[in-house]
């Protein structure tokens, strides 16, 4: 089962992902991000992958969503990724950063 937990702290949206994210339930993830980005106007996101099992071939879809956020002038911090997953992240965008914890993300994403 896939679950999205959102909280706001100091104007930054923290998204904790739990369970298994696969091609079958990716639309739930994408719809939530689209709503927050386009309907609510959120610009600062922290994604916590600590409790998430990422299915095969799904990381490219996650990457596309992250780029979409950055292209709309948003900033993203990622934590809880394995070393193998970090290698898959395109870090050429200045608005995307890997951090070790949600607390470190607060230092990166300051309003």
C-alpha positions as CSV (number, residue, x, y, z in Angstrom):
1,X,0.0,0.0,0.0
2,X,1.2,3.5,-0.9
3,X,0.7,6.4,1.4
4,X,1.5,10.1,1.1
5,X,1.9,12.1,4.4
6,X,2.2,15.9,4.0
7,X,3.1,18.5,6.6
8,X,4.1,22.1,6.4
9,X,6.9,23.6,8.5
10,X,8.2,27.2,8.1
11,X,6.4,27.5,4.7
12,X,8.0,24.3,3.3
13,X,6.0,21.3,2.3
14,X,7.3,18.0,3.7
15,X,6.1,14.9,1.8
16,X,6.8,11.6,3.5
17,X,6.3,8.6,1.2
18,X,5.5,5.2,2.6
19,X,4.8,1.8,1.2
20,X,5.6,0.8,-2.4
21,X,5.5,3.2,-5.3
22,X,5.0,1.4,-8.6
23,X,3.8,2.1,-12.1
24,X,0.3,1.0,-11.0
25,X,0.0,3.7,-8.3
26,X,2.3,6.4,-9.7
27,X,-0.7,8.4,-10.9
28,X,-1.7,8.9,-7.2
29,X,1.7,10.4,-6.5
30,X,1.6,12.6,-9.7
31,X,-1.9,13.9,-9.0
32,X,-1.0,14.9,-5.5
33,X,2.2,16.8,-6.7
34,X,0.2,18.5,-9.5
35,X,-2.5,19.6,-7.1
36,X,0.1,21.0,-4.6
37,X,2.2,22.6,-7.3
38,X,-0.5,24.1,-9.6
39,X,-3.6,24.5,-7.4
40,X,-2.0,25.4,-4.1
41,X,1.1,27.2,-5.5
42,X,3.6,25.4,-3.3
43,X,7.2,26.1,-4.3
44,X,9.3,24.4,-1.6
45,X,9.2,20.6,-1.4
46,X,11.0,18.1,0.8
47,X,10.6,14.5,-0.3
48,X,11.4,11.9,2.3
49,X,12.0,8.4,0.8
50,X,13.0,6.7,4.1
51,X,10.0,4.4,4.2
52,X,9.4,4.0,0.5
53,X,10.0,0.9,-1.6
54,X,10.6,2.2,-5.2
55,X,9.5,-0.2,-7.9
56,X,11.5,-1.0,-11.0
57,X,11.6,1.6,-13.8
58,X,9.7,4.1,-11.7
59,X,12.6,6.4,-10.8
60,X,12.6,8.0,-14.2
61,X,8.9,9.1,-13.6
62,X,9.8,10.5,-10.2
63,X,12.7,12.4,-11.8
64,X,10.3,13.9,-14.4
65,X,8.1,15.2,-11.6
66,X,11.1,16.7,-9.8
67,X,12.2,18.5,-13.0
68,X,8.6,19.7,-13.5
69,X,8.7,21.3,-10.0
70,X,12.1,22.9,-10.7
71,X,10.9,24.3,-14.0
72,X,8.0,26.1,-12.3
73,X,10.6,27.9,-10.1
74,X,10.2,25.5,-7.2
75,X,13.0,24.1,-5.1
76,X,13.2,20.5,-4.0
77,X,15.2,18.7,-1.4
78,X,15.4,14.9,-1.3
79,X,16.3,12.7,1.7
80,X,16.2,9.0,2.4
81,X,17.5,7.8,-0.9
82,X,19.9,4.9,-1.2
83,X,23.3,5.4,-2.8
84,X,22.1,3.6,-6.0
85,X,19.0,5.9,-6.1
86,X,21.1,9.0,-5.6
87,X,23.2,8.1,-8.7
88,X,20.0,8.1,-10.8
89,X,19.0,11.7,-9.7
90,X,19.9,14.4,-12.2
91,X,21.6,17.0,-10.0
92,X,22.4,19.4,-12.8
93,X,19.5,21.6,-11.7
94,X,20.4,24.2,-9.0
95,X,16.9,23.9,-7.5
96,X,17.3,20.2,-6.7
97,X,19.5,19.0,-3.8
98,X,20.1,15.8,-1.9
99,X,20.2,16.2,1.9
100,X,20.7,13.7,4.7
101,X,17.7,14.7,6.7
102,X,14.6,16.9,6.8
103,X,16.4,19.1,9.3
104,X,19.2,19.7,6.8
105,X,16.5,20.5,4.2
106,X,15.4,23.5,6.3
107,X,18.8,25.0,5.9
108,X,18.7,24.6,2.2
109,X,15.1,25.7,1.7
110,X,14.8,29.0,3.6
111,X,12.1,31.4,2.6
